[in-house]
Amino acid sequence: MDRLDSMQTLLEVVRAGSLSAAGRTLRMPLASVSRRISELESHLGAQLFTRTGRRLTLTPAGETYVRACQRIVDEIAEAERAVSGEYMVPKGSLNVTAPVAFGRMHLLPVTTGFLKAYPLVDMRLLFTEQPLSLVEEQIDIALRIGPLTDSQLHARPVGEVRRVVCASPEYLGERGTPGEPGDLAGHDCVTLQTITSVRTWPFRNARRDITQPVRTRLATNTTQSAVDAAVAGIGLTQVLHYQVADELRDGRLRLVLEGHEPAPWPIHLVHVAQGPLPQKVRAYLDWATPRLKDRIRAALTGV
């Protein structure tokens, strides 16, 4: 039994969620994947998974062993990168994640310029609204919007984004324009569960943070559907400014309550604070940080 191959197979089974899915990723017959896991369990004298039908769940012993395997595989990969020169020149594969709309609007143009400047670096961009674990998903850099909660990450600030309330001109023409947060009691709202709650929205009033109860006419869990509903005249919605930049520019939506907006959310590029920083990561951070700052500043000022 090749123990390293078995460890890597185990990690892929955990990542993929099943033996068959791991086999497809590894281009290995299901029987071979199953045999490697069985041999590993026999070698360890411990059961790594509990099997219920097609579902695999790690046992407590399996969870402990998987964490150890991940550390070993990561250390080997880091040693190989160091020997191959990845810590001396920007080269290799770089994985970056960001929210969907922000990534498409701002990070992608910055990244295409980086790839032209650094021909030895290949990149994988993952645009998702779900914050991914940098360690578990093997992400090198993540763009995060909002307060940071993970103290294990190094962060570079690149700007901030407003949280705005907007509605279609047709809706405001029929229902009137709210002048202060309390006026929302008489309005229909489209609430976005990923940004705010479906019952209250945050504001600032006389330098004091407040939460204003709102009437949810439509609740959704995707930004674009909330924006589309607001454009259709269903009600007001509170989103991040860049998420409605196009609609504001062409007049399909108008901002309201601008004097009562809550404090902007910070935007950071983050990476794991562990070991020496590969040149590919340092090069991307140094390239992207000033360019994102410029793009975000221009978006905020309308330049």
Summary of the structure (lengths in Angstrom):
residues: 303
radius of gyration: 24.0
end to end distance: 61.9
largest distance: 73.2
contacts: 908
relative contact order: 0.14
helix: 45%
strand: 26%
